[in-house]
Amino acid sequence: MDIPNLIMGITLFAVILLPILLINKKVLEKRKRIIAKINAFAQLDNKQIGEFDAWTDNSIIGISNDNTKLYFLRKTETYDEKMVVELKDIKHCSIASTYKTGTKNIDKLELAIELYSSNTKVYFEFFKVDEKNFMMGEEMRIAKKWSEKLNPEFPKNKVLLYNI
C-alpha cells in the first residue's frame, strides 16, 4: 500500500466531509429549537403540536393534535409574530403574494386567513425579500400545503337541498 496516498485520501475526505457534518448538525439544532418554541407556545393553551412545517431557522406553522388551533411563529429582524387561530373561526384561507413593481418576482408571500369572528384577515408572513433573504426556498410549497389543508378540512358554508 502507498501510505502517503492513503493519508492524503483520508485527509481530503475529512476536509470535505467534516464541514458538511458540522453544517448539518447546526441546522438540526436550529430546527429543534424552533420546534421546541412552538411546542412551548402550544403548551400555554394546554395543547400539543401534531403536524407542523418549519422553514429557515426562524419560521414554523403547526396545528394542535386535537385539530382545534393553528399556531404560527416567525422571527426575523423586521418581523416578529406569534399567532394562534382557532380553526373553527377560519372562514377562508388563501395565499397572498406581493410582487416587485414591474416584475414577476415575489417580494412578499403570506398566508391570508379570513376569520368569521371579526370579518378581518390575519396574515402569516412566509417570505419577504430583504438583505439576507432574496430567494424563496420551501416557502411557496409550504404555504400552498397549509392553504389547501385549512380550506377543505373546515368547510363552513354548506347548503343542503332537499326534494320533498
Rosetta constraint file for C-alpha pairs under 8 A:
AtomPair CA 1 CA 6 HARMONIC 7.98 0.50
AtomPair CA 2 CA 6 HARMONIC 6.34 0.50
AtomPair CA 3 CA 7 HARMONIC 6.11 0.50
AtomPair CA 4 CA 8 HARMONIC 6.07 0.50
AtomPair CA 5 CA 9 HARMONIC 5.99 0.50
AtomPair CA 6 CA 10 HARMONIC 6.17 0.50
AtomPair CA 7 CA 11 HARMONIC 6.05 0.50
AtomPair CA 8 CA 12 HARMONIC 6.04 0.50
AtomPair CA 9 CA 13 HARMONIC 6.03 0.50
AtomPair CA 10 CA 14 HARMONIC 6.12 0.50
AtomPair CA 11 CA 15 HARMONIC 6.11 0.50
AtomPair CA 12 CA 16 HARMONIC 6.29 0.50
AtomPair CA 13 CA 17 HARMONIC 5.91 0.50
AtomPair CA 14 CA 18 HARMONIC 5.48 0.50
AtomPair CA 15 CA 19 HARMONIC 7.07 0.50
AtomPair CA 16 CA 20 HARMONIC 7.03 0.50
AtomPair CA 17 CA 21 HARMONIC 6.26 0.50
AtomPair CA 18 CA 22 HARMONIC 6.19 0.50
AtomPair CA 19 CA 23 HARMONIC 6.05 0.50
AtomPair CA 20 CA 24 HARMONIC 6.11 0.50
AtomPair CA 21 CA 25 HARMONIC 6.11 0.50
AtomPair CA 22 CA 26 HARMONIC 6.25 0.50
AtomPair CA 23 CA 27 HARMONIC 6.26 0.50
AtomPair CA 24 CA 28 HARMONIC 6.22 0.50
AtomPair CA 25 CA 29 HARMONIC 6.22 0.50
AtomPair CA 26 CA 30 HARMONIC 6.31 0.50
AtomPair CA 27 CA 31 HARMONIC 6.17 0.50
AtomPair CA 27 CA 57 HARMONIC 7.47 0.50
AtomPair CA 28 CA 32 HARMONIC 6.15 0.50
AtomPair CA 29 CA 33 HARMONIC 6.29 0.50
AtomPair CA 30 CA 34 HARMONIC 6.40 0.50
AtomPair CA 30 CA 57 HARMONIC 5.61 0.50
AtomPair CA 31 CA 35 HARMONIC 6.23 0.50
AtomPair CA 31 CA 54 HARMONIC 7.37 0.50
AtomPair CA 31 CA 57 HARMONIC 5.97 0.50
AtomPair CA 32 CA 36 HARMONIC 6.09 0.50
AtomPair CA 33 CA 37 HARMONIC 6.22 0.50
AtomPair CA 34 CA 38 HARMONIC 6.41 0.50
AtomPair CA 34 CA 54 HARMONIC 7.74 0.50
AtomPair CA 34 CA 57 HARMONIC 6.84 0.50
AtomPair CA 34 CA 58 HARMONIC 6.49 0.50
AtomPair CA 34 CA 59 HARMONIC 7.27 0.50
AtomPair CA 34 CA 60 HARMONIC 7.00 0.50
AtomPair CA 35 CA 39 HARMONIC 6.20 0.50
AtomPair CA 35 CA 54 HARMONIC 7.82 0.50
AtomPair CA 35 CA 60 HARMONIC 7.52 0.50
AtomPair CA 36 CA 40 HARMONIC 6.07 0.50
AtomPair CA 37 CA 41 HARMONIC 6.12 0.50
AtomPair CA 38 CA 42 HARMONIC 6.13 0.50
AtomPair CA 38 CA 49 HARMONIC 7.57 0.50
AtomPair CA 38 CA 60 HARMONIC 7.39 0.50
AtomPair CA 38 CA 62 HARMONIC 7.73 0.50
AtomPair CA 38 CA 71 HARMONIC 7.29 0.50
AtomPair CA 38 CA 72 HARMONIC 7.66 0.50
AtomPair CA 38 CA 73 HARMONIC 6.91 0.50
AtomPair CA 39 CA 43 HARMONIC 6.13 0.50
AtomPair CA 39 CA 48 HARMONIC 6.27 0.50
AtomPair CA 39 CA 49 HARMONIC 6.06 0.50
AtomPair CA 40 CA 44 HARMONIC 6.78 0.50
AtomPair CA 41 CA 45 HARMONIC 7.68 0.50
AtomPair CA 42 CA 46 HARMONIC 6.47 0.50
AtomPair CA 42 CA 47 HARMONIC 5.08 0.50
AtomPair CA 42 CA 48 HARMONIC 5.81 0.50
AtomPair CA 42 CA 49 HARMONIC 6.73 0.50
AtomPair CA 42 CA 64 HARMONIC 7.54 0.50
AtomPair CA 42 CA 71 HARMONIC 7.33 0.50
AtomPair CA 43 CA 47 HARMONIC 5.20 0.50
AtomPair CA 43 CA 48 HARMONIC 6.41 0.50
AtomPair CA 47 CA 64 HARMONIC 6.12 0.50
AtomPair CA 47 CA 65 HARMONIC 7.21 0.50
AtomPair CA 47 CA 66 HARMONIC 7.99 0.50
AtomPair CA 48 CA 64 HARMONIC 5.43 0.50
AtomPair CA 48 CA 65 HARMONIC 5.77 0.50
AtomPair CA 49 CA 62 HARMONIC 6.21 0.50
AtomPair CA 49 CA 63 HARMONIC 5.65 0.50
AtomPair CA 49 CA 64 HARMONIC 4.34 0.50
AtomPair CA 49 CA 65 HARMONIC 5.54 0.50
AtomPair CA 50 CA 62 HARMONIC 7.17 0.50
AtomPair CA 50 CA 63 HARMONIC 5.91 0.50
AtomPair CA 50 CA 64 HARMONIC 5.19 0.50
AtomPair CA 50 CA 65 HARMONIC 4.27 0.50
AtomPair CA 50 CA 66 HARMONIC 7.91 0.50
AtomPair CA 51 CA 62 HARMONIC 5.53 0.50
AtomPair CA 51 CA 63 HARMONIC 5.55 0.50
AtomPair CA 51 CA 64 HARMONIC 7.17 0.50
AtomPair CA 51 CA 65 HARMONIC 7.40 0.50
AtomPair CA 52 CA 60 HARMONIC 6.96 0.50
AtomPair CA 52 CA 61 HARMONIC 5.49 0.50
AtomPair CA 52 CA 62 HARMONIC 3.88 0.50
AtomPair CA 52 CA 63 HARMONIC 6.39 0.50
AtomPair CA 53 CA 60 HARMONIC 5.65 0.50
AtomPair CA 53 CA 61 HARMONIC 5.53 0.50
AtomPair CA 53 CA 62 HARMONIC 6.40 0.50
AtomPair CA 53 CA 142 HARMONIC 7.09 0.50
AtomPair CA 54 CA 58 HARMONIC 7.95 0.50
AtomPair CA 54 CA 59 HARMONIC 5.71 0.50
AtomPair CA 54 CA 60 HARMONIC 4.19 0.50
AtomPair CA 54 CA 61 HARMONIC 6.54 0.50
AtomPair CA 55 CA 59 HARMONIC 5.53 0.50
AtomPair CA 55 CA 60 HARMONIC 6.37 0.50
AtomPair CA 55 CA 138 HARMONIC 6.64 0.50
AtomPair CA 55 CA 139 HARMONIC 6.88 0.50
AtomPair CA 58 CA 73 HARMONIC 7.65 0.50
AtomPair CA 58 CA 74 HARMONIC 5.51 0.50
AtomPair CA 58 CA 75 HARMONIC 5.52 0.50
AtomPair CA 58 CA 76 HARMONIC 6.93 0.50
AtomPair CA 59 CA 72 HARMONIC 7.76 0.50
AtomPair CA 59 CA 73 HARMONIC 5.63 0.50
AtomPair CA 59 CA 74 HARMONIC 4.25 0.50
AtomPair CA 59 CA 75 HARMONIC 6.69 0.50
AtomPair CA 59 CA 126 HARMONIC 7.62 0.50
AtomPair CA 60 CA 72 HARMONIC 5.92 0.50
AtomPair CA 60 CA 73 HARMONIC 5.39 0.50
AtomPair CA 60 CA 74 HARMONIC 6.50 0.50
AtomPair CA 61 CA 70 HARMONIC 7.43 0.50
AtomPair CA 61 CA 71 HARMONIC 5.66 0.50
AtomPair CA 61 CA 72 HARMONIC 4.45 0.50
AtomPair CA 61 CA 73 HARMONIC 6.46 0.50
AtomPair CA 62 CA 70 HARMONIC 5.89 0.50
AtomPair CA 62 CA 71 HARMONIC 5.20 0.50
AtomPair CA 62 CA 72 HARMONIC 6.53 0.50
AtomPair CA 63 CA 67 HARMONIC 6.24 0.50
AtomPair CA 63 CA 68 HARMONIC 7.58 0.50
AtomPair CA 63 CA 69 HARMONIC 5.83 0.50
AtomPair CA 63 CA 70 HARMONIC 4.57 0.50
AtomPair CA 63 CA 71 HARMONIC 6.05 0.50
AtomPair CA 64 CA 68 HARMONIC 6.25 0.50
AtomPair CA 64 CA 69 HARMONIC 5.52 0.50
AtomPair CA 64 CA 70 HARMONIC 6.55 0.50
AtomPair CA 64 CA 71 HARMONIC 7.78 0.50
AtomPair CA 67 CA 87 HARMONIC 7.30 0.50
AtomPair CA 68 CA 86 HARMONIC 5.95 0.50
AtomPair CA 68 CA 87 HARMONIC 5.33 0.50
AtomPair CA 68 CA 88 HARMONIC 7.09 0.50
AtomPair CA 69 CA 84 HARMONIC 6.61 0.50
AtomPair CA 69 CA 85 HARMONIC 5.64 0.50
AtomPair CA 69 CA 86 HARMONIC 4.59 0.50
AtomPair CA 69 CA 87 HARMONIC 5.29 0.50
AtomPair CA 70 CA 84 HARMONIC 5.58 0.50
AtomPair CA 70 CA 85 HARMONIC 5.11 0.50
AtomPair CA 70 CA 86 HARMONIC 6.36 0.50
AtomPair CA 70 CA 87 HARMONIC 6.41 0.50
AtomPair CA 71 CA 82 HARMONIC 7.57 0.50
AtomPair CA 71 CA 83 HARMONIC 5.82 0.50
AtomPair CA 71 CA 84 HARMONIC 4.69 0.50
AtomPair CA 71 CA 85 HARMONIC 6.66 0.50
AtomPair CA 72 CA 81 HARMONIC 7.55 0.50
AtomPair CA 72 CA 82 HARMONIC 5.76 0.50
AtomPair CA 72 CA 83 HARMONIC 5.16 0.50
AtomPair CA 72 CA 84 HARMONIC 6.50 0.50
AtomPair CA 72 CA 124 HARMONIC 7.26 0.50
AtomPair CA 73 CA 80 HARMONIC 7.84 0.50
AtomPair CA 73 CA 81 HARMONIC 5.71 0.50
AtomPair CA 73 CA 82 HARMONIC 4.63 0.50
AtomPair CA 73 CA 83 HARMONIC 6.58 0.50
AtomPair CA 74 CA 79 HARMONIC 7.14 0.50
AtomPair CA 74 CA 80 HARMONIC 5.80 0.50
AtomPair CA 74 CA 81 HARMONIC 5.44 0.50
AtomPair CA 74 CA 82 HARMONIC 6.77 0.50
AtomPair CA 74 CA 125 HARMONIC 7.71 0.50
AtomPair CA 75 CA 79 HARMONIC 5.65 0.50
AtomPair CA 75 CA 80 HARMONIC 4.27 0.50
AtomPair CA 75 CA 81 HARMONIC 6.34 0.50
AtomPair CA 76 CA 80 HARMONIC 6.10 0.50
AtomPair CA 85 CA 89 HARMONIC 7.33 0.50
AtomPair CA 85 CA 90 HARMONIC 7.78 0.50
AtomPair CA 86 CA 90 HARMONIC 7.11 0.50
AtomPair CA 87 CA 154 HARMONIC 7.58 0.50
AtomPair CA 88 CA 154 HARMONIC 7.36 0.50
AtomPair CA 89 CA 115 HARMONIC 5.39 0.50
AtomPair CA 89 CA 116 HARMONIC 5.28 0.50
AtomPair CA 89 CA 117 HARMONIC 6.22 0.50
AtomPair CA 90 CA 113 HARMONIC 6.61 0.50
AtomPair CA 90 CA 114 HARMONIC 6.02 0.50
AtomPair CA 90 CA 115 HARMONIC 4.74 0.50
AtomPair CA 90 CA 116 HARMONIC 6.20 0.50
AtomPair CA 90 CA 150 HARMONIC 7.96 0.50
AtomPair CA 90 CA 154 HARMONIC 7.69 0.50
AtomPair CA 91 CA 113 HARMONIC 7.47 0.50
AtomPair CA 91 CA 114 HARMONIC 5.39 0.50
AtomPair CA 91 CA 115 HARMONIC 5.12 0.50
AtomPair CA 91 CA 116 HARMONIC 5.45 0.50
AtomPair CA 91 CA 155 HARMONIC 7.95 0.50
AtomPair CA 91 CA 156 HARMONIC 6.85 0.50
AtomPair CA 92 CA 113 HARMONIC 5.92 0.50
AtomPair CA 92 CA 114 HARMONIC 5.10 0.50
AtomPair CA 92 CA 115 HARMONIC 7.14 0.50
AtomPair CA 92 CA 150 HARMONIC 7.82 0.50
AtomPair CA 92 CA 151 HARMONIC 6.11 0.50
AtomPair CA 93 CA 111 HARMONIC 7.01 0.50
AtomPair CA 93 CA 112 HARMONIC 5.67 0.50
AtomPair CA 93 CA 113 HARMONIC 4.48 0.50
AtomPair CA 93 CA 114 HARMONIC 6.17 0.50
AtomPair CA 93 CA 147 HARMONIC 5.54 0.50
AtomPair CA 93 CA 148 HARMONIC 7.97 0.50
AtomPair CA 93 CA 150 HARMONIC 6.44 0.50
AtomPair CA 93 CA 151 HARMONIC 5.90 0.50
AtomPair CA 94 CA 111 HARMONIC 5.92 0.50
AtomPair CA 94 CA 112 HARMONIC 5.24 0.50
AtomPair CA 94 CA 113 HARMONIC 6.59 0.50
AtomPair CA 94 CA 147 HARMONIC 5.57 0.50
AtomPair CA 95 CA 109 HARMONIC 7.24 0.50
AtomPair CA 95 CA 110 HARMONIC 5.90 0.50
AtomPair CA 95 CA 111 HARMONIC 4.76 0.50
AtomPair CA 95 CA 112 HARMONIC 5.82 0.50
AtomPair CA 95 CA 143 HARMONIC 6.81 0.50
AtomPair CA 95 CA 144 HARMONIC 7.08 0.50
AtomPair CA 95 CA 147 HARMONIC 6.78 0.50
AtomPair CA 96 CA 109 HARMONIC 5.93 0.50
AtomPair CA 96 CA 110 HARMONIC 5.08 0.50
AtomPair CA 96 CA 111 HARMONIC 6.01 0.50
AtomPair CA 96 CA 112 HARMONIC 6.06 0.50
AtomPair CA 97 CA 106 HARMONIC 6.46 0.50
AtomPair CA 97 CA 107 HARMONIC 7.50 0.50
AtomPair CA 97 CA 108 HARMONIC 5.74 0.50
AtomPair CA 97 CA 109 HARMONIC 4.68 0.50
AtomPair CA 97 CA 110 HARMONIC 6.37 0.50
AtomPair CA 98 CA 106 HARMONIC 5.85 0.50
AtomPair CA 98 CA 107 HARMONIC 5.48 0.50
AtomPair CA 98 CA 108 HARMONIC 4.97 0.50
AtomPair CA 98 CA 109 HARMONIC 6.50 0.50
AtomPair CA 99 CA 103 HARMONIC 6.80 0.50
AtomPair CA 99 CA 104 HARMONIC 6.15 0.50
AtomPair CA 99 CA 105 HARMONIC 5.59 0.50
AtomPair CA 99 CA 106 HARMONIC 4.42 0.50
AtomPair CA 99 CA 107 HARMONIC 4.92 0.50
AtomPair CA 99 CA 108 HARMONIC 6.85 0.50
AtomPair CA 100 CA 104 HARMONIC 6.90 0.50
AtomPair CA 100 CA 105 HARMONIC 5.86 0.50
AtomPair CA 100 CA 106 HARMONIC 6.28 0.50
AtomPair CA 100 CA 107 HARMONIC 5.41 0.50
AtomPair CA 107 CA 127 HARMONIC 7.83 0.50
AtomPair CA 107 CA 128 HARMONIC 5.72 0.50
AtomPair CA 107 CA 129 HARMONIC 5.35 0.50
AtomPair CA 108 CA 125 HARMONIC 7.57 0.50
AtomPair CA 108 CA 126 HARMONIC 7.73 0.50
AtomPair CA 108 CA 127 HARMONIC 5.48 0.50
AtomPair CA 108 CA 128 HARMONIC 4.35 0.50
AtomPair CA 108 CA 129 HARMONIC 6.52 0.50
AtomPair CA 109 CA 125 HARMONIC 6.16 0.50
AtomPair CA 109 CA 126 HARMONIC 5.48 0.50
AtomPair CA 109 CA 127 HARMONIC 4.98 0.50
AtomPair CA 109 CA 128 HARMONIC 6.47 0.50
AtomPair CA 109 CA 139 HARMONIC 7.92 0.50
AtomPair CA 109 CA 140 HARMONIC 7.59 0.50
AtomPair CA 110 CA 123 HARMONIC 5.98 0.50
AtomPair CA 110 CA 124 HARMONIC 5.28 0.50
AtomPair CA 110 CA 125 HARMONIC 4.37 0.50
AtomPair CA 110 CA 126 HARMONIC 5.28 0.50
AtomPair CA 110 CA 127 HARMONIC 6.95 0.50
AtomPair CA 110 CA 143 HARMONIC 7.58 0.50
AtomPair CA 111 CA 123 HARMONIC 5.59 0.50
AtomPair CA 111 CA 124 HARMONIC 5.01 0.50
AtomPair CA 111 CA 125 HARMONIC 6.56 0.50
AtomPair CA 111 CA 126 HARMONIC 7.16 0.50
AtomPair CA 111 CA 143 HARMONIC 6.35 0.50
AtomPair CA 111 CA 147 HARMONIC 7.09 0.50
AtomPair CA 112 CA 121 HARMONIC 6.16 0.50
AtomPair CA 112 CA 122 HARMONIC 5.81 0.50
AtomPair CA 112 CA 123 HARMONIC 4.66 0.50
AtomPair CA 112 CA 124 HARMONIC 6.60 0.50
AtomPair CA 113 CA 121 HARMONIC 5.23 0.50
AtomPair CA 113 CA 122 HARMONIC 5.09 0.50
AtomPair CA 113 CA 123 HARMONIC 6.27 0.50
AtomPair CA 114 CA 119 HARMONIC 6.69 0.50
AtomPair CA 114 CA 120 HARMONIC 5.75 0.50
AtomPair CA 114 CA 121 HARMONIC 4.25 0.50
AtomPair CA 114 CA 122 HARMONIC 6.41 0.50
AtomPair CA 115 CA 119 HARMONIC 5.45 0.50
AtomPair CA 115 CA 120 HARMONIC 5.79 0.50
AtomPair CA 115 CA 121 HARMONIC 6.10 0.50
AtomPair CA 115 CA 122 HARMONIC 7.57 0.50
AtomPair CA 116 CA 120 HARMONIC 7.80 0.50
AtomPair CA 126 CA 139 HARMONIC 5.96 0.50
AtomPair CA 126 CA 143 HARMONIC 7.23 0.50
AtomPair CA 127 CA 136 HARMONIC 7.03 0.50
AtomPair CA 127 CA 139 HARMONIC 6.55 0.50
AtomPair CA 128 CA 133 HARMONIC 7.11 0.50
AtomPair CA 128 CA 134 HARMONIC 7.84 0.50
AtomPair CA 129 CA 133 HARMONIC 5.37 0.50
AtomPair CA 129 CA 134 HARMONIC 4.90 0.50
AtomPair CA 129 CA 135 HARMONIC 7.37 0.50
AtomPair CA 130 CA 134 HARMONIC 5.98 0.50
AtomPair CA 136 CA 140 HARMONIC 7.52 0.50
AtomPair CA 138 CA 142 HARMONIC 6.20 0.50
AtomPair CA 139 CA 143 HARMONIC 6.01 0.50
AtomPair CA 140 CA 144 HARMONIC 6.11 0.50
AtomPair CA 141 CA 145 HARMONIC 6.17 0.50
AtomPair CA 142 CA 146 HARMONIC 6.26 0.50
AtomPair CA 143 CA 147 HARMONIC 6.02 0.50
AtomPair CA 144 CA 148 HARMONIC 6.11 0.50
AtomPair CA 145 CA 149 HARMONIC 6.05 0.50
AtomPair CA 146 CA 150 HARMONIC 5.94 0.50
AtomPair CA 147 CA 151 HARMONIC 6.24 0.50
AtomPair CA 148 CA 152 HARMONIC 6.56 0.50
AtomPair CA 149 CA 153 HARMONIC 6.12 0.50
AtomPair CA 150 CA 154 HARMONIC 6.37 0.50
AtomPair CA 151 CA 155 HARMONIC 6.58 0.50
